[in-house]
């Protein structure tokens, strides 16, 4: 049971964290190879939506199996902190997906469908850029949380230290 619980927790984290690390590569590839920034932005936005939903599902799996693991004695310590970090990561992901992205889309539509159609001094363009900046920082915070979880999972699974005689 210990191996199954730990494997599922690690697999969910690997999928989530792997997506977070791969996303900037995919975004750079889209903007680097597609001349139309609106088309590239549309592709990146769709990928980000998939990444966010993947993260929310992975987060639910992590929460569920951490609770199961704690109840079954798989994890000896550090579970509360891992649960808290996972909930924070999920909250940031949900905020980005359901609050920031819809507002960015609102600004894009208000600008005529492509944010590049209005000058950078336009209020819609400024708001879009501010929201984009906020979105980047949220993704970075979620990525940092995932890295913290790597350490917490290792700590939680290691059990109490035995003194050498």
MDAnalysis code that builds the backbone (N, CA, C; Angstrom):
import MDAnalysis as mda
import numpy as np

u = mda.Universe.empty(495, n_residues=165, atom_resindex=np.repeat(np.arange(165), 3), trajectory=True)
u.add_TopologyAttr("name", ["N", "CA", "C"] * 165)
u.add_TopologyAttr("resid", np.arange(1, 166))
u.add_TopologyAttr("resname", ["UNK", "UNK", "UNK", "UNK", "UNK", "UNK", "UNK", "UNK", "UNK", "UNK", "UNK", "UNK", "UNK", "UNK", "UNK", "UNK", "UNK", "UNK", "UNK", "UNK", "UNK", "UNK", "UNK", "UNK", "UNK", "UNK", "UNK", "UNK", "UNK", "UNK", "UNK", "UNK", "UNK", "UNK", "UNK", "UNK", "UNK", "UNK", "UNK", "UNK", "UNK", "UNK", "UNK", "UNK", "UNK", "UNK", "UNK", "UNK", "UNK", "UNK", "UNK", "UNK", "UNK", "UNK", "UNK", "UNK", "UNK", "UNK", "UNK", "UNK", "UNK", "UNK", "UNK", "UNK", "UNK", "UNK", "UNK", "UNK", "UNK", "UNK", "UNK", "UNK", "UNK", "UNK", "UNK", "UNK", "UNK", "UNK", "UNK", "UNK", "UNK", "UNK", "UNK", "UNK", "UNK", "UNK", "UNK", "UNK", "UNK", "UNK", "UNK", "UNK", "UNK", "UNK", "UNK", "UNK", "UNK", "UNK", "UNK", "UNK", "UNK", "UNK", "UNK", "UNK", "UNK", "UNK", "UNK", "UNK", "UNK", "UNK", "UNK", "UNK", "UNK", "UNK", "UNK", "UNK", "UNK", "UNK", "UNK", "UNK", "UNK", "UNK", "UNK", "UNK", "UNK", "UNK", "UNK", "UNK", "UNK", "UNK", "UNK", "UNK", "UNK", "UNK", "UNK", "UNK", "UNK", "UNK", "UNK", "UNK", "UNK", "UNK", "UNK", "UNK", "UNK", "UNK", "UNK", "UNK", "UNK", "UNK", "UNK", "UNK", "UNK", "UNK", "UNK", "UNK", "UNK", "UNK", "UNK", "UNK", "UNK", "UNK", "UNK", "UNK", "UNK"])
u.atoms.positions = np.array([
    [0.819, -1.196, 0.000],
    [0.000, 0.000, 0.000],
    [0.864, 1.262, 0.000],
    [1.982, 1.234, 0.763],
    [2.865, 2.394, 0.829],
    [3.388, 2.773, -0.553],
    [3.832, 1.761, -1.287],
    [4.406, 2.025, -2.606],
    [3.355, 2.583, -3.547],
    [2.154, 2.042, -3.521],
    [1.082, 2.518, -4.397],
    [0.725, 3.972, -4.094],
    [0.544, 4.299, -2.819],
    [0.181, 5.668, -2.438],
    [1.279, 6.649, -2.833],
    [2.515, 6.308, -2.484],
    [3.637, 7.203, -2.825],
    [3.793, 7.358, -4.336],
    [3.615, 6.283, -5.077],
    [3.756, 6.336, -6.530],
    [2.694, 7.250, -7.142],
    [1.470, 7.131, -6.678],
    [0.400, 7.967, -7.230],
    [0.638, 9.439, -6.887],
    [1.050, 9.718, -5.665],
    [1.339, 11.100, -5.268],
    [2.466, 11.669, -6.122],
    [3.551, 10.919, -6.244],
    [4.684, 11.383, -7.043],
    [4.309, 11.543, -8.513],
    [3.552, 10.605, -9.055],
    [3.151, 10.685, -10.457],
    [2.305, 11.926, -10.713],
    [1.356, 12.219, -9.832],
    [0.528, 13.419, -9.990],
    [1.390, 14.679, -9.947],
    [2.343, 14.721, -9.011],
    [3.220, 15.885, -8.923],
    [4.117, 16.001, -10.152],
    [4.637, 14.880, -10.627],
    [5.511, 14.893, -11.806],
    [4.756, 15.417, -13.024],
    [3.528, 14.979, -13.189],
    [2.728, 15.443, -14.331],
    [2.495, 16.948, -14.232],
    [2.104, 17.408, -13.053],
    [1.828, 18.832, -12.858],
    [3.094, 19.666, -13.027],
    [4.140, 19.289, -12.342],
    [5.386, 20.047, -12.396],
    [6.028, 19.967, -13.781],
    [5.936, 18.800, -14.406],
    [6.466, 18.668, -15.767],
    [5.767, 19.601, -16.740],
    [4.447, 19.706, -16.618],
    [3.698, 20.630, -17.465],
    [4.112, 22.075, -17.220],
    [4.318, 22.421, -15.962],
    [4.743, 23.785, -15.623],
    [6.111, 24.113, -16.207],
    [7.018, 23.140, -16.183],
    [8.347, 23.377, -16.741],
    [8.332, 23.383, -18.266],
    [7.432, 22.601, -18.861],
    [7.384, 22.522, -20.320],
    [6.635, 23.694, -20.937],
    [5.678, 24.267, -20.223],
    [4.838, 25.322, -20.785],
    [5.633, 26.499, -21.365],
    [6.633, 27.050, -20.653],
    [7.384, 28.169, -21.245],
    [8.087, 27.793, -22.550],
    [8.497, 26.548, -22.656],
    [9.134, 26.082, -23.890],
    [8.110, 26.095, -25.037],
    [6.914, 25.589, -24.747],
    [5.856, 25.574, -25.762],
    [5.450, 26.993, -26.154],
    [5.358, 27.893, -25.171],
    [4.993, 29.280, -25.454],
    [6.064, 29.960, -26.307],
    [7.319, 29.738, -25.968],
    [8.406, 30.332, -26.748],
    [8.411, 29.786, -28.172],
    [8.127, 28.506, -28.323],
    [8.080, 27.908, -29.652],
    [6.938, 28.506, -30.468],
    [5.783, 28.701, -29.839],
    [4.637, 29.279, -30.556],
    [4.943, 30.694, -31.011],
    [5.441, 31.513, -30.113],
    [5.725, 32.905, -30.473],
    [6.960, 33.033, -31.354],
    [7.849, 32.044, -31.309],
    [9.049, 32.095, -32.128],
    [8.848, 31.597, -33.552],
    [7.808, 30.809, -33.789],
    [7.614, 30.234, -35.125],
    [6.379, 30.752, -35.843],
    [5.439, 31.336, -35.118],
    [4.219, 31.847, -35.749],
    [4.313, 33.361, -35.804],
    [4.265, 33.914, -37.007],
    [4.424, 35.355, -37.193],
    [3.259, 36.148, -36.607],
    [2.074, 35.599, -36.660],
    [0.878, 36.273, -36.151],
    [0.805, 36.080, -34.633],
    [1.071, 37.158, -33.880],
    [1.095, 37.035, -32.421],
    [-0.286, 36.686, -31.856],
    [-1.341, 37.091, -32.536],
    [-2.686, 36.732, -32.076],
    [-2.894, 35.213, -32.152],
    [-2.475, 34.618, -33.278],
    [-2.602, 33.160, -33.435],
    [-1.732, 32.431, -32.404],
    [-0.503, 32.912, -32.215],
    [0.386, 32.297, -31.222],
    [-0.208, 32.424, -29.823],
    [-0.760, 33.579, -29.506],
    [-1.389, 33.790, -28.203],
    [-2.587, 32.887, -27.988],
    [-3.339, 32.640, -29.049],
    [-4.489, 31.746, -28.951],
    [-4.038, 30.324, -28.638],
    [-2.979, 29.876, -29.294],
    [-2.436, 28.537, -29.039],
    [-1.930, 28.438, -27.604],
    [-1.191, 29.448, -27.167],
    [-0.633, 29.446, -25.811],
    [-1.763, 29.476, -24.774],
    [-2.803, 30.258, -25.028],
    [-3.933, 30.329, -24.092],
    [-4.627, 28.975, -23.960],
    [-4.795, 28.281, -25.086],
    [-5.416, 26.947, -25.031],
    [-4.534, 25.977, -24.247],
    [-3.233, 26.021, -24.485],
    [-2.301, 25.154, -23.753],
    [-2.324, 25.465, -22.260],
    [-2.409, 26.754, -21.923],
    [-2.442, 27.149, -20.518],
    [-3.710, 26.639, -19.842],
    [-4.827, 26.674, -20.562],
    [-6.073, 26.131, -20.017],
    [-5.948, 24.651, -19.710],
    [-5.337, 23.913, -20.626],
    [-5.118, 22.475, -20.407],
    [-4.188, 22.273, -19.210],
    [-3.123, 23.053, -19.135],
    [-2.182, 22.945, -18.018],
    [-2.884, 23.222, -16.685],
    [-3.722, 24.231, -16.650],
    [-4.424, 24.563, -15.407],
    [-5.376, 23.447, -14.983],
    [-6.124, 22.914, -15.925],
    [-7.041, 21.824, -15.573],
    [-6.266, 20.574, -15.149],
    [-5.170, 20.316, -15.829],
    [-4.298, 19.199, -15.432],
    [-3.792, 19.400, -14.013],
    [-3.393, 20.616, -13.685],
    [-2.898, 20.919, -12.344],
    [-3.975, 20.765, -11.282],
    [-5.183, 21.191, -11.600],
    [-6.272, 21.059, -10.622],
    [-6.624, 19.598, -10.366],
    [-6.622, 18.791, -11.420],
    [-6.880, 17.356, -11.249],
    [-5.732, 16.708, -10.469],
    [-4.510, 17.020, -10.858],
    [-3.347, 16.464, -10.146],
    [-3.363, 16.892, -8.683],
    [-3.730, 18.139, -8.420],
    [-3.807, 18.618, -7.048],
    [-4.833, 17.851, -6.228],
    [-5.986, 17.569, -6.829],
    [-7.012, 16.780, -6.128],
    [-6.497, 15.377, -5.820],
    [-5.800, 14.791, -6.773],
    [-5.236, 13.451, -6.563],
    [-4.196, 13.485, -5.445],
    [-3.346, 14.507, -5.465],
    [-2.329, 14.637, -4.414],
    [-2.991, 14.777, -3.045],
    [-3.974, 15.653, -2.946],
    [-4.665, 15.848, -1.668],
    [-5.287, 14.547, -1.177],
    [-5.999, 13.869, -2.064],
    [-6.676, 12.630, -1.696],
    [-5.688, 11.581, -1.195],
    [-4.612, 11.380, -1.928],
    [-3.676, 10.327, -1.563],
    [-2.762, 10.719, -0.400],
    [-2.559, 12.008, -0.184],
    [-1.846, 12.405, 1.036],
    [-2.688, 12.104, 2.267],
    [-3.980, 12.373, 2.177],
    [-4.875, 12.079, 3.305],
    [-4.943, 10.570, 3.537],
    [-5.094, 9.813, 2.455],
    [-5.110, 8.346, 2.575],
    [-3.776, 7.854, 3.152],
    [-2.679, 8.390, 2.643],
    [-1.353, 7.986, 3.113],
    [-1.137, 8.310, 4.580],
    [-1.638, 9.456, 5.000],
    [-1.493, 9.828, 6.428],
    [-2.313, 8.888, 7.303],
    [-3.539, 8.575, 6.865],
    [-4.407, 7.684, 7.638],
    [-3.845, 6.267, 7.704],
    [-3.155, 5.832, 6.664],
    [-2.597, 4.472, 6.606],
    [-1.178, 4.380, 7.136],
    [-0.626, 5.496, 7.573],
    [0.720, 5.474, 8.133],
    [1.826, 5.479, 7.095],
    [1.490, 5.809, 5.855],
    [2.508, 5.877, 4.794],
    [3.441, 7.053, 5.044],
    [2.856, 8.152, 5.484],
    [3.642, 9.359, 5.752],
    [3.684, 9.600, 7.246],
    [4.894, 9.763, 7.768],
    [5.071, 9.903, 9.206],
    [4.995, 11.361, 9.653],
    [5.352, 12.284, 8.778],
    [5.418, 13.693, 9.185],
    [5.359, 14.589, 7.954],
    [5.126, 15.868, 8.187],
    [5.158, 16.853, 7.114],
    [3.946, 16.869, 6.205],
    [2.933, 16.071, 6.494],
    [1.776, 15.982, 5.603],
    [0.957, 17.268, 5.635],
    [0.805, 17.870, 6.802],
    [0.007, 19.098, 6.894],
    [0.601, 20.198, 6.023],
    [1.906, 20.323, 6.048],
    [2.569, 21.343, 5.235],
    [2.404, 21.024, 3.745],
    [2.541, 19.758, 3.382],
    [2.358, 19.366, 1.980],
    [0.928, 19.623, 1.529],
    [-0.036, 19.342, 2.401],
    [-1.436, 19.635, 2.078],
    [-1.634, 21.131, 1.874],
    [-1.056, 21.934, 2.750],
    [-1.199, 23.388, 2.649],
    [-0.581, 23.917, 1.354],
    [0.608, 23.451, 1.021],
    [1.267, 23.903, -0.207],
    [0.452, 23.488, -1.429],
    [-0.084, 22.278, -1.418],
    [-0.899, 21.807, -2.540],
    [-2.157, 22.662, -2.692],
    [-2.815, 22.985, -1.590],
    [-4.021, 23.823, -1.640],
    [-3.673, 25.221, -2.163],
    [-2.557, 25.776, -1.732],
    [-2.124, 27.087, -2.232],
    [-1.859, 27.020, -3.730],
    [-1.157, 25.974, -4.174],
    [-0.889, 25.816, -5.613],
    [-2.190, 25.724, -6.408],
    [-3.135, 24.968, -5.881],
    [-4.423, 24.829, -6.564],
    [-5.182, 26.154, -6.576],
    [-5.117, 26.894, -5.478],
    [-5.784, 28.193, -5.417],
    [-5.212, 29.179, -6.419],
    [-3.889, 29.227, -6.522],
    [-3.248, 30.113, -7.492],
    [-3.588, 29.709, -8.925],
    [-3.604, 28.408, -9.166],
    [-3.947, 27.900, -10.496],
    [-5.389, 28.267, -10.848],
    [-6.300, 28.058, -9.912],
    [-7.709, 28.380, -10.155],
    [-7.893, 29.879, -10.349],
    [-7.211, 30.695, -9.568],
    [-7.313, 32.145, -9.718],
    [-6.856, 32.579, -11.108],
    [-5.760, 32.010, -11.561],
    [-5.265, 32.337, -12.894],
    [-6.257, 31.906, -13.978],
    [-6.763, 30.692, -13.863],
    [-7.654, 30.147, -14.888],
    [-9.018, 30.837, -14.916],
    [-9.582, 31.078, -13.753],
    [-10.969, 31.532, -13.702],
    [-11.139, 33.018, -13.423],
    [-10.057, 33.711, -13.148],
    [-10.133, 35.154, -12.903],
    [-9.262, 35.938, -13.883],
    [-7.982, 35.623, -13.936],
    [-7.068, 36.422, -14.761],
    [-7.303, 36.184, -16.249],
    [-7.342, 34.936, -16.667],
    [-7.485, 34.644, -18.097],
    [-8.788, 35.203, -18.666],
    [-9.938, 35.064, -17.994],
    [-11.152, 35.683, -18.542],
    [-11.038, 37.208, -18.674],
    [-10.343, 37.856, -17.728],
    [-10.167, 39.306, -17.835],
    [-9.230, 39.670, -18.981],
    [-8.214, 38.856, -19.207],
    [-7.337, 39.088, -20.362],
    [-8.126, 38.923, -21.660],
    [-8.985, 37.916, -21.692],
    [-9.816, 37.680, -22.874],
    [-10.770, 38.850, -23.093],
    [-11.315, 39.387, -22.016],
    [-12.195, 40.559, -22.114],
    [-11.450, 41.736, -22.738],
    [-10.217, 41.976, -22.295],
    [-9.415, 43.067, -22.857],
    [-9.096, 42.818, -24.327],
    [-8.804, 41.576, -24.662],
    [-8.484, 41.239, -26.057],
    [-9.686, 41.485, -26.956],
    [-10.850, 41.045, -26.529],
    [-12.066, 41.238, -27.324],
    [-12.404, 42.719, -27.435],
    [-12.253, 43.462, -26.340],
    [-12.527, 44.903, -26.350],
    [-11.571, 45.649, -27.283],
    [-10.404, 45.073, -27.513],
    [-9.418, 45.691, -28.408],
    [-9.662, 45.314, -29.864],
    [-10.741, 44.598, -30.133],
    [-11.052, 44.246, -31.518],
    [-10.634, 42.843, -31.895],
    [-10.288, 42.024, -30.947],
    [-9.950, 40.633, -31.230],
    [-8.470, 40.318, -31.118],
    [-7.642, 41.301, -31.299],
    [-6.191, 41.100, -31.172],
    [-5.630, 42.282, -30.400],
    [-4.961, 42.000, -29.310],
    [-4.470, 43.065, -28.436],
    [-3.451, 43.946, -29.149],
    [-2.759, 43.400, -30.146],
    [-1.775, 44.178, -30.889],
    [-2.419, 45.198, -31.822],
    [-3.751, 45.154, -31.966],
    [-4.454, 46.115, -32.819],
    [-4.559, 47.493, -32.181],
    [-4.316, 47.571, -30.880],
    [-4.386, 48.866, -30.201],
    [-2.988, 49.240, -29.729],
    [-2.708, 50.532, -29.620],
    [-1.359, 50.946, -29.200],
    [-1.074, 50.542, -27.745],
    [0.185, 50.363, -27.421],
    [0.557, 49.968, -26.054],
    [0.110, 50.965, -24.985],
    [-0.183, 52.199, -25.386],
    [-0.630, 53.211, -24.426],
    [-2.124, 53.106, -24.133],
    [-2.855, 52.318, -24.905],
    [-4.293, 52.131, -24.711],
    [-4.546, 51.427, -23.374],
    [-5.623, 51.827, -22.681],
    [-5.931, 51.264, -21.359],
    [-6.149, 49.756, -21.426],
    [-6.762, 49.259, -22.494],
    [-7.003, 47.816, -22.630],
    [-5.697, 47.062, -22.772],
    [-4.788, 47.631, -23.560],
    [-3.474, 46.999, -23.760],
    [-2.687, 47.004, -22.441],
    [-2.729, 48.117, -21.724],
    [-2.020, 48.204, -20.443],
    [-2.577, 47.188, -19.451],
    [-3.911, 47.087, -19.393],
    [-4.529, 46.138, -18.471],
    [-4.175, 44.703, -18.860],
    [-4.200, 44.413, -20.158],
    [-3.832, 43.086, -20.647],
    [-2.402, 42.750, -20.233],
    [-1.494, 43.692, -20.437],
    [-0.087, 43.460, -20.078],
    [0.090, 43.265, -18.582],
    [-0.648, 44.033, -17.767],
    [-0.577, 43.878, -16.312],
    [-1.071, 42.492, -15.900],
    [-2.193, 42.079, -16.476],
    [-2.739, 40.761, -16.165],
    [-1.799, 39.649, -16.630],
    [-1.188, 39.833, -17.797],
    [-0.227, 38.848, -18.302],
    [0.953, 38.727, -17.342],
    [1.423, 39.859, -16.868],
    [2.531, 39.876, -15.899],
    [2.120, 39.140, -14.621],
    [0.916, 39.428, -14.119],
    [0.411, 38.744, -12.924],
    [0.315, 37.233, -13.161],
    [-0.151, 36.852, -14.345],
    [-0.289, 35.437, -14.693],
    [1.070, 34.738, -14.672],
    [2.076, 35.390, -15.213],
    [3.424, 34.809, -15.206],
    [3.921, 34.586, -13.784],
    [3.684, 35.562, -12.919],
    [4.133, 35.428, -11.525],
    [3.374, 34.322, -10.792],
    [2.091, 34.161, -11.094],
    [1.329, 33.075, -10.473],
    [1.870, 31.719, -10.914],
    [2.176, 31.587, -12.201],
    [2.730, 30.315, -12.695],
    [4.073, 30.032, -12.036],
    [4.886, 31.062, -11.861],
    [6.174, 30.888, -11.189],
    [5.978, 30.461, -9.736],
    [4.991, 31.040, -9.073],
    [4.716, 30.676, -7.680],
    [4.242, 29.227, -7.578],
    [3.407, 28.799, -8.526],
    [2.943, 27.407, -8.527],
    [4.126, 26.471, -8.774],
    [5.010, 26.858, -9.683],
    [6.196, 26.045, -9.960],
    [7.080, 25.943, -8.715],
    [7.268, 27.041, -8.027],
    [8.054, 27.033, -6.796],
    [7.381, 26.146, -5.746],
    [6.067, 26.219, -5.657],
    [5.336, 25.350, -4.738],
    [5.558, 23.885, -5.064],
    [5.586, 23.548, -6.342],
    [5.840, 22.171, -6.755],
    [7.227, 21.697, -6.342],
    [8.190, 22.589, -6.444],
    [9.548, 22.248, -6.023],
    [9.589, 22.037, -4.503],
    [8.879, 22.881, -3.774],
    [8.787, 22.709, -2.323],
    [8.144, 21.365, -2.002],
    [7.118, 20.982, -2.754],
    [6.466, 19.689, -2.525],
    [7.418, 18.518, -2.715],
    [8.337, 18.629, -3.657],
    [9.322, 17.562, -3.846],
    [10.064, 17.315, -2.534],
    [10.495, 18.381, -1.891],
    [11.206, 18.245, -0.624],
    [10.286, 17.752, 0.488],
    [9.064, 18.286, 0.517],
    [8.124, 17.878, 1.569],
    [7.736, 16.413, 1.448],
    [7.528, 15.926, 0.217],
    [7.177, 14.511, 0.036],
    [8.315, 13.620, 0.494],
    [9.526, 14.022, 0.181],
    [10.682, 13.251, 0.616],
    [10.776, 13.245, 2.143],
    [10.561, 14.383, 2.750],
    [10.599, 14.503, 4.210],
    [9.476, 13.678, 4.841],
    [8.265, 13.785, 4.286],
    [7.111, 13.081, 4.853],
    [7.274, 11.553, 4.766],
    [7.909, 11.100, 3.715],
    [8.060, 9.646, 3.520],
    [9.251, 9.084, 4.274],
    [10.145, 9.942, 4.740],
    [11.373, 9.432, 5.356],
    [11.164, 8.897, 6.765],
    [10.097, 9.304, 7.432],
    [9.825, 8.795, 8.769],
    [10.757, 9.379, 9.796],
    [10.535, 9.030, 11.052],
    [11.384, 9.563, 12.122],
    [12.814, 9.039, 11.989],
    [13.739, 9.881, 12.331],
    [15.161, 9.494, 12.269],
    [15.502, 8.614, 13.475],
    [16.323, 7.614, 13.215],
    [16.765, 6.748, 14.307],
    [18.163, 7.202, 14.721],
    [18.399, 7.211, 15.998],
    [19.728, 7.580, 16.488],
    [20.666, 6.394, 16.358],
    [21.864, 6.704, 15.896],
    [22.860, 5.647, 15.823],
    [23.536, 5.506, 17.176],
    [23.852, 4.294, 17.516],
    [24.469, 4.031, 18.810],
    [25.964, 3.908, 18.650],
])
